[in-house]
C-alpha cells in the first residue's frame, strides 16, 4: 500500500504528518483491498481542509473532505468519514455474495 501526503499553503508539524501516515496504515490494515491513500492538507481562510482519496481493488474508491479550525480534528474527521464509507461498501459486497 502506498501513501501520498500533499501539503499546500500551510505549515504542518512532522508529528501531524506521521499521525496521518499511521492512520492510513491502519485503514489499509482494516481493509485489505486498499491499495493507495492520498491525503491533501490545505488552508481555506482560517480553517484547515483535509481531503482524502482511497483507491483499491474490487472497485473500491472513496473520497472525503473535512474542514476544521484544528488540523488534527479535520484529519480525524476525514478518516472517520472514509472509514464509514469503506464499511458500507464492504457490507454491500458481503450482501451481494450471499
N, C-alpha and C positions, 0 to 999 in steps of 0.2 A: 504494500500500500504506500502510495506517495502522498505527501502533504506539502502544499504550497501556501505560504503566508505572504501576503502583499500588504504593505503599509503605505498609505497615501495621505499626504498633507497633515500628518500628525506624528508626534514622537511617542513611542511606546517603550516601556521597560523590557528588559530581557526576560524578567520573570513572567510578564504577561504573555510574551511570545512563547515561552516554554509551557505555560499553562494551556495555551491554545493548541500546541503540539500534543500535549498529553491528552487533552480532550478528544482530539482527532484519533489518536491511537486507541483510546477506549471505545470510541464509536466503531472503529473497524474491528475491534475485538468482539463487541456485542453483535455486530452484523458482518459476517464474513464476506458477504457479497460486495462490500465497499472496496473500491479499487483506488479512488483518488478523492482527496478532500482539498478544497481551495477555500482559504479564509482571507477576506479582504477587510482591513481596518481603514476607516476613513473618518473625516470630521465634517459635519454639516452644521454650521452655526456654532452653537455651544454644546452640541451633542456628538457623541461617538456613534458611528454607524458601522456595524459588523455584518458582513454578508458571508454566507456560507453556501458552497455548492458541493454536493456529494454525488459522485458518479460511481456506478458499479455494474456488475453483471446482472443478469435476469431483469433487464430493463429498469434498473434502479437509478433514478435521477431525482435528487431532492435539492430544493433551494430555499433559503430562509434569510431574512434580514431583520435586524433588531437595532433600535435607536435608544440610547440612554445617556444621561449626563456622566455616568461612570462606565469606563471601558470594560471593567470586569463584569458588571451587571449585564451589559449588552452582549458580551461573549457568552455568559451563562444562558441568557435568554435565547440566543440564536441556536445554541446546541440543544436546548430543551425543545425548541420548535422542530429541529431536524430529527431529533430522536423520536418525537411523536409521529412525524411523517413516515419515518422508516418502520416504526412499529405497525402503523396502519397498513403500509404496503406489504409487510411481511405477513400480517394477519390475512390480508386479501389473497395472497398467494397460497397460503395454507388452506383457506376455504375452497379455493378452486381445485386443489389437489384431492380433496375429499370426495 
